[in-house]
Amino acid sequence: MVEQGLLSISKACRLTRLSRRSWYRPDPSLLRLERDQPIIDALNAIIQEPTHTRWGFWKCFYR
């Protein structure tokens, strides 16, 4: 409704009982995925190698 210009953001938030801060705040799970994507790609590349097909996460991740 906001995208079509029928309601302002504050009225739409009040109607749905959502805080305006939640409307403007980025989704933290998406930010985490963007930050961790190089690590995820590296671990997937290791697992795809024919010699490491049975390795799990903890074998690839140094603690």
Secondary structure, 3 states (H helix, E strand, C coil): CCCCCCCCHHHHHHHHCCCHHHHHCCCHHHHHHHHHHHHHHHHHHHHHCHHHCCCCHHHHCCC
